[in-house]
Amino acid sequence: MSRGLTATAWLAVLALGTAGCLCPCPNGVMAAAPATAGGAIPGAAAMPAAGGRPVATGGRLVIWDGDGAGNGAQGWDACDPKAGCSKVGIDSGSGTSGSTSIKMHGDGPGYLGMGWNLFGWYPENAGVDLGPYTHLTFQIRVEAKSPADAPDPGSVGVLLGCSRNKNDSATVTVERYAKGFTDGKWHKVEIPIAMFTKGAGSKFDLQSFWEFRIATWSAAARHFNIYIDDIAAEKQ
């Protein structure tokens, strides 16, 4: 599997809604959150390993929030053409309510991306069943010194990984569901789950979602932080 997307490949991803095959830890970099036994998400009774179709109370299942849900998660980062230009980890105090967020730092041109494995890759068949839900939601905030340093809004895509067959979802551009999200403020993104199974995502397994990914691309050098918080599945 490839360790990143070339400029041509990433533009094709955005144009055609295809997803690159981004592997866990493509650079051997892992940003670990405090682990629970077996890397399980607290409240895992509501999120069995690749199976079952429970619906959380109120139709909303919190998957990762920096306050306890998803404590076993670990991340990887990657960039192209050079190494060391993307970095992901947890960032205390920067979340929506002053809690912990996922922070991706991007520095340079080309592809900059990250993955956040909700179970720390263990057990190998772990996964959140998205089947009972209609939307994947999360909060996003972009921090940059100037608009020229921020990522091109149209280049920021979200894609998902699954544990069962390792087929990636389609890539969905954030801007489509959160206009103006690079303004430095928090924005809630609500993506219909059906969007992830279109086109190249047709083989993505909804019952074993275990990795949340962000990918960006720019011909010019960019310098920014992307913060992610409150990843959830909702039935709207």
Secondary structure, DSSP 8 states (H G I E B T S, - for coil): --SS--HHHHHHHHHHT------SSTTS--EE----GGG--TTGGGS-TT------GGGEEEEE-SSSTTTT-EEEEEEESSSSSEEEEEETT-STTSS-EEEEEEEEEEEEEEEEETTTT-STT--B--TT-SEEEEEEEEE-SSTTTS--GGG-EEEEEESSS------EEGGGTSTTTTSSS-EEEEEEGGGGGSGGGTT--GGGEEEEEEEEEEEEEEEEEEEEEEEEEE--
